[in-house]
Each structure stands twice: as structure tokens, then as C-alpha cells.
Amino acid sequence: MSIPTDASWCWRRILEHREIAQNFTLHLIGNEKQTRFWKDSWHPLGVLFDLFPLALQFDSILIVNATVDSCISENTWDIPHHLRAGNSGDYSLKDTYEALRPVNPQPWWRHLVWFHRCVPRHSFITWITLHHALKTKDKLIGWGVNIDPICSLCGLETENEDHLFLWCHYSQYIWKNLLSLMGFDHQLSSYWESEVQWCAQKFSGTNLITTIRKLSLNAYIYHVWGERNSRIFRREARTQYTMLHIIVEEIRLKLSVQENVIEDTPLARQILHFWDIPVTYKIHAEITCQWQEPYQGAVLINCDGSLNDISGSFRAIIRNHEGVVLATAAGIARRSTMIIYELQELEAGLRLANKYGFKRVCVGTDSQVMVSVFHKPNTKLPWTARYIWRCIKNYVNNLDFFSIKYINRQSNCAADNLASIWPTAEFMEINPGSFSEELKKIILEDKCKKVYYHS
């Protein structure tokens, strides 16, 4: 708006300083239809037009003169993904990309393929194989390609994934010997996918033995497929004995150039003796722990959480100094970061304590991150966790006494066992009478001061 020529000197001076005055004004949002998203000072950070890159403003689905109600749907915020801040609270291109790209659930076999110290070229072929994307002869024939369907390795049966990796005499010799070197006496499954499922169950963890097993599986698939291609396209062949030696040597050499440390067990010594890998064995001293009762007149909240492919859950159980269960709650949330789940665990416990009027509260958790948030006030939380953190602080401020400490997972068994009760709502109380027999036994053992051991 231009300054009217017939305005008084005083009014003209006021209008000339509109930009300065704008910095001291704030819009109170009513029906959201009168406040401009980009140009009005409605946000605590100020005018958003000055904060975002110019290109982003014009590329946004929100036009320059869009109002705040464009970002609200069914009384909740619905900010476009490309405008949302990252975990640090600042806008970043990486977080924008992560918000826009489609995210599918991780396949159940992912940990077999991509892991620390994997061989990328081996993992890539395994990844294609487990997606059933290898162009085996049975598939090519199904697509109308006129080729000999017989397996190139054994020359006996039709080539398909089950035969190539499980029942072919050539590859079966290699796989059985690798299983023996891994410490297994295993009867082969009827189907290749069933064999991979068995591997997914047995090859869990991150220690050196598990790494050897995962490397063996990936090298086996890579070299069997490579030998098959070598015989078809180059007319070159190697025996199964040579191939087994190549796989073992590749894994041994890869792991020999790095420092290896593993807990000293008879199984570890037996397996690593076969592979001839230099390793340092460490001996763990056993440490004892017990359920830690709260102070006299206080209650103790034990909390825990768990994840699946699409969501997470959190649980809290409140007991007095005698170990008697006073209240239990659980909740479910959309898939998010681990720190948010852990804060939700605590918020659920405090909400439950507030409902029953407990004013002296101790918290025991096996999350060191959650403890550090309280003991280190300068800890920077993701912006998505700030609302939960404010709720937690409000609950704590209403208490007469509050403390939080880290406990070993073994002494948090009661909350951990509640994972068997998967909640169906964002917050729900659980009747102690519905506890499983196993959970009732844990609670009784905690009352009796059972000693737990861990390394």
C-alpha cells in the first residue's frame, strides 16, 4: 500500500516505518483463513518468507499468498513434507528427500545381505537372488527363450532357484561343507526360500561368528551363480572342491586384515580354528543385578518399548517398594525414531502415575539415552520429540519427588515381558489379572530379590 499524499505528517511517518513495526507484531490465529502462511508473523520463528530459500517458496505447493488453513486438516497440522524440519530442527535437503521418497517395509532377510564388513558385490547378487530376480533357465523358457533347460553345473535336472542353490549336486556339496564349517549339523530344507528363512533365524547378531556365517551365505550365492555363468558364456569350469576353497579363502583373507575380538567360548574356538582367522578372545566377568525397589513412600516406574515393521509400542508398569503392581499401561505409535518411543514410554508411565495421584516417583529404564536427557539439560532433541518432552516436564513439575536411573535390561524383565501384550490404542491400561503366567512369575521373583546375571 502506497502512502496517501493527503495524509498528515504524523501518519506518513508511521506508515514509513511499517517494516520495522512488522517485526514487533504477531498474528493470533483464529479460523486460520485471514493469516498468510508465508508473509505474516504467526510462527514463533518469525515470518517464514524470510527463513526459507526463495526457490523453495515458489516450488512449494503452497502459493505465496496461501493462508495458514492450507496446512490444517481435520484440526491437525498437515505441513507439506518438503517444508518439514529435520531431526535437528533445521530445514535440510536430505530430510526433505527422506520425507518425499516412498518407504517400503524392510524385507525379513535384509540383515543377511547388508551388514558391517559385507562384500558389496556378493551382497548385490544375494539381494537380486532373494528378490527372485535371477534369470534362471526356467524363467527364460517361461518368457519364450529357446534354450536348454538342464542345469549347467550338474547336467541332470531343470535349472531353477531351488535346484541351483539347494539340490544340485555341485552346489549342495559346497553348501553342506560351509554349514559344517559354520558349526551347524543341518538337514537341508525342501525349498530354497525355506533354507533362507532358516538362515535368517540362525544368522542373527553382529559378532565375528555371525559375520562369518553371513559372508559364507553371500559368497556361496555369488560364486555358484558366477560358476553357472562361466560355464554357459565362457565354457570354463571349476570343480566344487576348488570353489569351496575359493570361498573359504576369500572370507579368511577379508577377516584376517582387521582386528577381531570375540567372547571366549568353546564354539567360537572350534569354528575359528577351522577358518584359521586371527582373533583375540575376551573373557567377560559375570555381573549380578536385581530389581531395584523405590524409596519408602515412593513408586517405581519400569518402562520399555519394542518395534515392528510398521509401528512401535511402549509399556510402563508401576510398583511400590514391596514389589506389588499398582498400575500398568501400554500404547502404540506410528513408526518413528527410537528416542521418541523411549520418551513415549516415560510419558505413559508418568501419565499413569498422575492419574492415580502418585507424587513421589522413581523411574528405572534400560535406555541410557533417556537418562542422559534428564542429566544433561543441553541435550538437543529432535523437533518431533519436543511436544512429548514438554508433557513429560509438566508431569515431573507436578511431583513432590522425581528421580530416574539406568538399570540393566535383566532387572527390567517385567516391562520387557509386557511386549507379548501388543496394544491396540495409543494409550490403554492393562489389568494385572490379565498378565501371563510368565509375567506373574517374573513379578514374584522380583519381589523375592532374584539375582540376575549378565556379562
C-alpha positions as CSV (number, residue, x, y, z in Angstrom):
1,M,0.0,0.0,0.0
2,S,1.4,3.4,-1.0
3,I,1.4,6.3,1.4
4,P,-1.6,8.7,0.7
5,T,-0.5,12.1,-0.5
6,D,-3.1,13.9,1.7
7,A,-2.1,12.1,4.9
8,S,-0.8,14.1,7.8
9,W,2.9,14.3,8.6
10,C,2.5,12.1,11.7
11,W,0.6,9.4,9.8
12,R,3.1,9.4,6.9
13,R,5.9,8.8,9.4
14,I,4.1,5.9,10.9
15,L,3.5,4.3,7.5
16,E,7.1,4.8,6.5
17,H,8.2,2.6,9.5
18,R,5.8,-0.3,8.7
19,E,8.6,-2.7,8.0
20,I,10.2,-2.0,11.4
21,A,6.8,-2.2,13.2
22,Q,6.1,-5.6,11.5
23,N,8.9,-7.2,13.4
24,F,7.1,-6.4,16.7
25,T,3.7,-7.7,15.6
26,L,2.4,-11.3,16.0
27,H,-0.8,-12.8,14.4
28,L,-3.1,-14.7,16.7
29,I,-4.6,-17.5,14.6
30,G,-8.4,-17.7,14.8
31,N,-10.0,-19.5,11.9
32,E,-6.7,-19.6,10.1
33,K,-8.2,-18.1,6.9
34,Q,-7.0,-14.5,7.5
35,T,-3.4,-15.2,8.3
36,R,-0.9,-15.7,5.4
37,F,1.4,-18.7,5.7
38,W,4.5,-17.1,4.2
39,K,4.2,-13.4,4.9
40,D,2.6,-12.9,8.3
41,S,4.3,-13.3,11.6
42,W,2.3,-16.1,13.1
43,H,5.1,-18.6,13.7
44,P,7.5,-18.4,16.8
45,L,10.4,-18.2,14.3
46,G,9.0,-15.1,12.7
47,V,8.0,-14.5,9.1
48,L,8.6,-17.8,7.2
49,F,9.1,-15.9,3.9
50,D,12.5,-14.7,5.3
51,L,13.6,-18.2,6.5
52,F,13.1,-20.5,3.5
53,P,15.1,-20.3,0.3
54,L,13.3,-18.3,-2.4
55,A,13.3,-21.2,-4.8
56,L,11.6,-23.5,-2.2
57,Q,8.9,-20.9,-1.6
58,F,7.9,-20.8,-5.3
59,D,8.3,-24.5,-5.9
60,S,6.2,-25.2,-2.9
61,I,2.6,-26.5,-3.3
62,L,1.7,-23.6,-1.0
63,I,1.3,-20.4,-3.2
64,V,3.0,-17.2,-2.0
65,N,-0.3,-15.8,-0.6
66,A,-1.5,-19.1,0.9
67,T,-3.2,-18.9,4.2
68,V,-2.5,-21.0,7.3
69,D,-5.6,-23.1,6.9
70,S,-3.9,-24.6,3.8
71,C,-1.7,-26.6,6.3
72,I,-4.5,-27.8,8.6
73,S,-6.6,-30.9,8.0
74,E,-9.2,-32.2,10.4
75,N,-8.0,-29.8,13.2
76,T,-4.4,-31.2,13.0
77,W,-1.3,-29.8,11.3
78,D,-0.7,-31.1,7.8
79,I,2.6,-29.4,6.8
80,P,3.8,-30.5,3.3
81,H,6.7,-32.9,3.6
82,H,9.2,-30.8,1.8
83,L,8.7,-27.9,4.3
84,R,9.2,-30.0,7.5
85,A,12.3,-29.6,9.5
86,G,14.7,-32.4,10.1
87,N,15.6,-34.1,13.4
88,S,17.8,-31.2,14.3
89,G,15.0,-28.7,14.0
90,D,16.5,-27.1,10.9
91,Y,15.5,-27.5,7.3
92,S,17.7,-29.8,5.2
93,L,17.6,-31.2,1.7
94,K,18.3,-34.7,3.0
95,D,15.4,-34.7,5.3
96,T,13.2,-33.4,2.6
97,Y,14.2,-36.2,0.3
98,E,13.6,-38.8,3.1
99,A,10.2,-37.4,3.6
100,L,9.2,-37.4,-0.1
101,R,10.6,-40.8,-1.2
102,P,8.4,-43.9,-0.8
103,V,9.5,-46.1,2.1
104,N,8.6,-49.8,2.0
105,P,8.9,-52.2,4.9
106,Q,12.3,-53.8,5.1
107,P,12.4,-57.4,3.9
108,W,12.8,-60.0,6.6
109,W,16.1,-61.2,5.1
110,R,17.8,-57.7,5.0
111,H,20.2,-58.5,7.8
112,L,21.6,-61.4,5.8
113,V,22.6,-59.2,2.9
114,W,23.6,-55.7,4.2
115,F,25.7,-55.8,7.3
116,H,29.0,-54.5,8.6
117,R,32.0,-56.0,6.7
118,C,29.8,-57.4,3.9
119,V,31.3,-57.7,0.4
120,P,29.2,-55.4,-1.7
121,R,29.5,-57.4,-5.0
122,H,28.4,-60.5,-3.1
123,S,25.6,-58.8,-1.3
124,F,24.3,-57.3,-4.5
125,I,23.9,-60.7,-6.2
126,T,22.3,-62.1,-3.0
127,W,19.9,-59.2,-2.9
128,I,18.8,-59.9,-6.5
129,T,18.5,-63.6,-5.7
130,L,16.3,-63.1,-2.7
131,H,14.1,-60.8,-4.7
132,H,13.7,-63.8,-7.1
133,A,15.2,-61.7,-9.9
134,L,17.9,-64.0,-11.2
135,K,17.3,-65.0,-14.8
136,T,17.4,-68.8,-14.3
137,K,16.7,-71.0,-17.2
138,D,13.2,-71.9,-16.1
139,K,12.3,-68.2,-16.1
140,L,13.9,-67.6,-19.5
141,I,11.9,-70.5,-21.0
142,G,8.7,-69.1,-19.5
143,W,9.5,-65.8,-21.3
144,G,9.7,-67.7,-24.6
145,V,13.5,-68.0,-24.9
146,N,14.6,-71.2,-26.7
147,I,17.4,-72.7,-24.6
148,D,18.4,-76.0,-23.0
149,P,16.7,-76.1,-19.6
150,I,19.2,-78.5,-18.0
151,C,21.4,-77.2,-15.1
152,S,24.9,-76.2,-16.3
153,L,26.5,-77.4,-13.1
154,C,25.3,-81.0,-12.8
155,G,23.7,-81.6,-16.2
156,L,20.9,-83.6,-14.6
157,E,17.8,-81.5,-13.9
158,T,16.0,-78.4,-14.9
159,E,17.6,-75.2,-13.6
160,N,15.6,-73.2,-11.2
161,E,16.4,-71.4,-7.9
162,D,15.6,-74.4,-5.7
163,H,17.7,-76.7,-7.8
164,L,20.6,-74.3,-8.4
165,F,21.2,-73.4,-4.7
166,L,19.8,-76.4,-2.9
167,W,19.5,-79.7,-4.8
168,C,22.2,-79.5,-7.5
169,H,25.0,-82.0,-6.5
170,Y,27.6,-79.4,-7.3
171,S,26.3,-76.6,-5.2
172,Q,24.9,-78.9,-2.4
173,Y,28.4,-80.2,-1.7
174,I,29.7,-76.6,-1.3
175,W,26.7,-75.5,1.0
176,K,26.9,-78.6,3.2
177,N,30.6,-78.1,3.8
178,L,30.1,-74.4,4.5
179,L,27.4,-75.3,7.1
180,S,29.8,-77.7,8.7
181,L,32.5,-75.0,8.9
182,M,29.9,-72.6,10.4
183,G,29.2,-75.1,13.2
184,F,25.9,-76.5,12.0
185,D,24.7,-80.0,11.5
186,H,21.6,-79.1,9.5
187,Q,19.3,-81.1,7.3
188,L,18.6,-79.1,4.1
189,S,15.1,-77.7,3.7
190,S,12.8,-78.7,0.8
191,Y,12.8,-75.3,-0.8
192,W,15.4,-72.6,-1.2
193,E,13.2,-69.9,0.5
194,S,12.8,-72.1,3.5
195,E,16.5,-72.5,3.7
196,V,17.0,-68.8,3.6
197,Q,14.4,-68.4,6.4
198,W,16.4,-70.9,8.5
199,C,19.5,-68.8,7.8
200,A,17.7,-65.6,8.9
201,Q,16.8,-67.2,12.2
202,K,20.3,-68.7,12.8
203,F,22.5,-65.9,11.5
204,S,21.4,-63.2,13.9
205,G,23.7,-60.9,15.8
206,T,26.8,-58.9,15.0
207,N,29.7,-60.9,16.4
208,L,32.5,-62.5,14.4
209,I,30.9,-65.9,14.1
210,T,27.7,-64.4,12.7
211,T,29.7,-62.3,10.3
212,I,31.5,-65.4,9.0
213,R,28.1,-67.1,8.5
214,K,26.6,-64.2,6.6
215,L,29.7,-63.8,4.5
216,S,29.6,-67.5,3.7
217,L,26.0,-67.3,2.5
218,N,26.6,-64.3,0.3
219,A,29.8,-65.8,-1.1
220,Y,28.1,-69.1,-1.8
221,I,25.3,-67.5,-3.8
222,Y,27.7,-65.2,-5.6
223,H,30.2,-67.9,-6.7
224,V,27.5,-70.6,-7.6
225,W,25.8,-68.0,-9.9
226,G,29.2,-66.9,-11.2
227,E,30.2,-70.5,-12.0
228,R,27.0,-71.1,-13.7
229,N,27.5,-68.1,-16.0
230,S,31.2,-69.0,-16.6
231,R,30.2,-72.4,-17.9
232,I,27.4,-71.0,-20.1
233,F,29.2,-68.0,-21.6
234,R,33.0,-68.8,-21.4
235,R,32.9,-72.6,-21.4
236,E,35.1,-72.6,-18.3
237,A,34.5,-74.9,-15.4
238,R,35.9,-75.4,-11.9
239,T,35.3,-78.3,-9.5
240,Q,33.1,-77.9,-6.4
241,Y,36.3,-78.6,-4.3
242,T,38.1,-75.7,-5.9
243,M,35.0,-73.4,-5.5
244,L,34.7,-74.3,-1.8
245,H,38.4,-73.5,-1.3
246,I,38.0,-70.1,-3.1
247,I,35.0,-69.2,-0.8
248,V,36.8,-70.1,2.4
249,E,40.0,-68.3,1.4
250,E,38.1,-65.1,0.4
251,I,36.4,-64.9,3.8
252,R,39.5,-65.8,5.7
253,L,41.6,-63.2,4.0
254,K,38.9,-60.5,4.3
255,L,38.6,-61.0,8.1
256,S,42.4,-61.5,8.7
257,V,43.3,-58.0,7.8
258,Q,41.2,-56.5,10.6
259,E,41.3,-56.8,14.3
260,N,38.9,-59.4,15.5
261,V,37.6,-59.7,19.1
262,I,35.1,-62.2,20.4
263,E,33.9,-63.7,23.6
264,D,35.8,-66.8,24.6
265,T,33.5,-69.8,24.2
266,P,34.2,-73.4,23.1
267,L,32.0,-73.0,20.0
268,A,33.9,-69.8,19.0
269,R,37.3,-71.5,19.4
270,Q,36.1,-74.5,17.4
271,I,34.7,-72.5,14.4
272,L,37.6,-70.1,14.3
273,H,40.1,-72.9,14.4
274,F,38.6,-74.3,11.1
275,W,38.7,-70.9,9.4
276,D,42.2,-70.0,10.7
277,I,41.3,-66.4,11.4
278,P,43.5,-64.5,13.9
279,V,41.4,-63.4,16.8
280,T,41.6,-62.0,20.3
281,Y,39.4,-63.8,22.9
282,K,38.0,-61.8,25.7
283,I,36.6,-63.2,29.0
284,H,33.6,-61.4,30.5
285,A,33.2,-61.3,34.2
286,E,29.6,-62.0,35.2
287,I,27.8,-59.1,36.9
288,T,24.8,-59.6,39.2
289,C,21.8,-57.3,39.4
290,Q,18.3,-57.2,41.0
291,W,15.1,-55.4,40.7
292,Q,15.6,-52.1,42.4
293,E,12.7,-51.2,44.7
294,P,11.8,-47.5,45.1
295,Y,12.3,-45.4,48.2
296,Q,9.8,-45.8,51.1
297,G,6.6,-44.0,50.2
298,A,7.5,-43.7,46.5
299,V,6.6,-45.8,43.5
300,L,8.8,-47.2,40.7
301,I,8.0,-47.0,37.0
302,N,9.7,-49.5,34.8
303,C,9.3,-48.8,31.1
304,D,10.3,-50.5,27.9
305,G,9.4,-50.4,24.2
306,S,9.5,-52.5,21.0
307,L,9.3,-52.1,17.2
308,N,7.9,-54.0,14.3
309,D,7.9,-53.2,10.5
310,I,5.1,-50.6,10.6
311,S,4.8,-49.3,14.2
312,G,6.2,-49.3,17.7
313,S,4.8,-49.8,21.2
314,F,5.7,-48.7,24.7
315,R,4.8,-50.1,28.1
316,A,5.1,-49.0,31.7
317,I,4.5,-50.8,35.0
318,I,4.2,-49.1,38.4
319,R,5.1,-51.0,41.6
320,N,5.6,-50.0,45.2
321,H,8.6,-50.7,47.4
322,E,7.2,-54.2,48.2
323,G,7.0,-55.1,44.5
324,V,3.2,-55.0,44.3
325,V,1.9,-53.9,40.9
326,L,-0.2,-50.8,41.3
327,A,-0.9,-50.0,37.6
328,T,0.2,-50.9,34.1
329,A,-0.3,-49.2,30.7
330,A,0.7,-49.6,27.1
331,G,0.4,-47.7,23.9
332,I,1.0,-47.9,20.2
333,A,2.5,-45.2,17.9
334,R,3.4,-44.7,14.3
335,R,6.9,-45.8,13.3
336,S,9.4,-43.1,14.3
337,T,12.8,-42.6,15.8
338,M,13.9,-44.7,18.9
339,I,14.2,-41.6,21.1
340,I,10.6,-40.7,20.5
341,Y,9.5,-44.3,21.5
342,E,11.6,-44.1,24.6
343,L,10.2,-40.7,25.6
344,Q,6.7,-42.1,25.0
345,E,7.4,-45.0,27.4
346,L,8.3,-42.5,30.1
347,E,5.3,-40.2,29.3
348,A,2.9,-43.2,29.5
349,G,4.3,-44.1,33.0
350,L,4.1,-40.5,34.3
351,R,0.6,-40.1,32.9
352,L,-0.4,-43.3,34.7
353,A,1.2,-42.1,38.0
354,N,-0.6,-38.7,37.6
355,K,-3.9,-40.5,37.1
356,Y,-3.5,-42.4,40.4
357,G,-2.2,-39.5,42.3
358,F,1.4,-40.8,43.0
359,K,3.5,-37.8,44.0
360,R,6.9,-39.5,44.7
361,V,8.1,-41.3,41.6
362,C,11.3,-43.1,40.7
363,V,11.9,-44.3,37.1
364,G,14.1,-47.3,36.1
365,T,14.9,-47.7,32.4
366,D,17.4,-49.6,30.3
367,S,17.7,-46.6,28.0
368,Q,20.9,-44.6,28.6
369,V,19.7,-42.0,26.1
370,M,16.6,-41.3,28.2
371,V,18.6,-40.9,31.4
372,S,21.1,-38.6,29.7
373,V,18.2,-36.3,28.5
374,F,17.5,-35.6,32.2
375,H,21.0,-35.5,33.5
376,K,22.3,-33.3,30.6
377,P,20.0,-30.4,30.2
378,N,21.7,-29.3,27.0
379,T,20.8,-32.5,25.1
380,K,19.3,-31.4,21.8
381,L,16.1,-33.4,21.0
382,P,14.6,-33.8,17.5
383,W,11.8,-31.3,16.9
384,T,9.3,-34.1,16.6
385,A,10.0,-35.0,20.2
386,R,9.6,-31.6,21.7
387,Y,5.8,-31.9,22.4
388,I,6.3,-35.2,24.3
389,W,9.2,-33.7,26.2
390,R,7.0,-30.7,27.3
391,C,4.3,-33.2,28.5
392,I,7.0,-35.1,30.5
393,K,8.3,-31.9,32.1
394,N,4.8,-30.9,33.1
395,Y,4.2,-34.2,34.8
396,V,7.6,-34.0,36.6
397,N,6.9,-30.4,37.8
398,N,3.7,-31.6,39.5
399,L,5.6,-34.3,41.5
400,D,6.9,-33.8,45.0
401,F,9.9,-36.1,44.2
402,F,11.3,-37.5,41.0
403,S,14.4,-39.5,40.1
404,I,15.5,-41.5,37.0
405,K,18.3,-44.0,36.8
406,Y,19.7,-46.5,34.3
407,I,19.1,-50.2,35.1
408,N,20.3,-53.4,33.4
409,R,17.9,-55.0,31.0
410,Q,17.9,-58.2,33.1
411,S,16.4,-56.3,36.0
412,N,13.8,-54.7,33.7
413,C,12.3,-58.1,32.8
414,A,8.7,-57.3,33.8
415,A,8.4,-54.3,31.4
416,D,10.2,-56.2,28.7
417,N,7.9,-59.2,29.1
418,L,4.9,-56.9,28.5
419,A,5.9,-56.9,24.9
420,S,3.8,-60.0,24.5
421,I,0.7,-57.8,25.0
422,W,0.7,-55.7,21.8
423,P,-1.6,-52.7,22.5
424,T,-4.4,-51.7,20.2
425,A,-4.7,-48.0,21.2
426,E,-2.4,-45.0,21.7
427,F,-2.8,-45.4,25.5
428,M,-4.5,-48.2,27.3
429,E,-4.4,-49.6,30.9
430,I,-3.8,-53.3,31.4
431,N,-5.4,-55.2,34.2
432,P,-2.7,-57.1,36.2
433,G,-5.2,-60.0,36.3
434,S,-4.6,-60.5,32.5
435,F,-0.8,-61.0,32.9
436,S,0.6,-64.1,31.5
437,E,1.9,-66.8,33.9
438,E,5.4,-66.0,32.9
439,L,5.0,-62.3,33.7
440,K,3.4,-63.1,37.1
441,K,6.4,-65.3,37.8
442,I,8.8,-62.5,37.0
443,I,7.0,-60.1,39.3
444,L,7.1,-62.6,42.1
445,E,10.8,-63.3,41.6
446,D,11.5,-59.5,41.6
447,K,9.7,-59.3,45.0
448,C,11.8,-62.1,46.3
449,K,15.0,-60.3,45.1
450,K,16.0,-62.8,42.5
451,V,19.6,-62.3,41.3
452,Y,20.1,-61.8,37.5
453,Y,23.4,-62.4,35.8
454,H,24.8,-60.6,32.7
455,S,28.2,-60.2,31.1
